[in-house]
Amino acid sequence: MEKCPELKDKKATFAGRLDPMAEGVLLVLLDEARFEKEKYLNLNKVYEADLLFGFKSDTYDLLGEIIKVKKSNIDQTSLSKYLGKLVGQFEQKLPPYSSFRIKGKSLFEWSREGKIDQIDIPTKNREIYLSELLGFWTEERMDLYNKVSNRINLVDGDFRQKIILEKWKQFLLDGSNYKLQCASIRINCSSGTYIRSIINDLGDFLNCGALSLRIKRISVGEFNESECVFLN
């Protein structure tokens, strides 16, 4: 509470959470508001995300065990068409690296132990209200490696960072000279929707693989970035 010293003696809890590689709006409930947590957990969310084509990972983002799929050849028309079809209700399978608990353990614990195949991963009903393409570009391989390295090095805790960075170095600095395709999307969705799962499914649909480079939560219900206290 260094940036808000007037709050240092208040009781607080978080309404929701963010993935290790995600950033953006996270609600903090104080005092009596803590007892209304369920109401805030169910608010709709808006996300903006950058994605990279041609790769997959077990976490569906750049912090996972990387699998190189193939050189992508995506056109914006196909991408926009797919995103448009996402609008509506659907059943989303929870990602294997997530905090949902089965038999007393989080899915990511089952995954880390190599036992994820021993359980049935549930699906949840979700809804997307808006899905759109914001941008489409190519990245030089060295530039992308530097961005990936910088983002991974910001993460605290044990997330296999050293192994993952070596894999990225192997794939991105392998002597190939073709540029890599990237895109930026915005999604307005119901609570509990996993954006990195949507990106992973998009890569499967386009038959080239895709993972998230960056996910930013723009708003939670009526709360947006303009009302945030930014933490470094």
Beta strands, then each sheet from edge to edge (+ up, - down):
strand 1: 12-15
strand 2: 22-24
strand 3: 27-30
strand 4: 45-53
strand 5: 55-57
strand 6: 66-68
strand 7: 88-93
strand 8: 101-102
strand 9: 105-106
strand 10: 123-139
strand 11: 180-189
strand 12: 210-220
strand 13: 223-224
sheet 1: 1+ 3-
sheet 2: 2+ 12+ 4- 11+ 10- 7+
sheet 3: 2+ 12+ 13-
sheet 4: 5+ 6-
sheet 5: 8+ 9-
end
